[in-house]
């Protein structure tokens, strides 16, 4: 596996690959890789001539300085995991290279930013859109792979690709879960043993909501989710939302013709986790 740390070098390499007719599958990450990332890379390698992974803990998408500071950084382990995967190239740039000057550009994704992650993490999607644009310009992928766990991020990037006419295809990969249902996330590493155990309740709450949605109102389902999580001392629910899967706008009622996303965000101890199921 080739490891590239400068923007100039990755552009040179991907330019060469493109002009020799090779197709590039790209998996952008912030590192602390888990099986979810490795599955995306596997799919990218299968569907393209080669796969490229980026690892960059992007400062501009953190609205909470402590969260940025504590985000797991284990590059050496990640490199070992990537070497065993079908990743052909790792791009791991520095902050100075990606942001030679303070980012001034601001994105406005309209109503997508007024709900859920957009509402609770102001400025987050501007940071995501900025770094993803920079990475797309550098890596110039034919296909880019994102996980469904960050459903709203996927919707924002989809908008970005459409509005800025990026010439690539986006792939949204289903959530990869631990055996007990917890959605895989780099942040799970920060959970204590007890918090890790309680964290499984987020998926259990989503399953409960999914079952209840067949015969109950949105208000009743919301009430049931909040009641379900109450006994778990480590969990502080931030939101549970019933949303249209495309617009991600909240739905007041279930309608059999809608594809609905049940989305949850909660603190488990100090660690903020998100998850969703589509029904
Ligand atoms: O999903 C992530 O890991 C990040 O938000 C991304 C897409 C790599 C941008 O920093």
Boltz pocket constraint, residues with backbone or C-beta under 6 A from the ligand:
constraints:
  - pocket:
      binder: B
      contacts: [[A, 28], [A, 29], [A, 30], [A, 56], [A, 58], [A, 61], [A, 127], [A, 128], [A, 131], [A, 132], [A, 150], [A, 153]]
      max_distance: 6.0
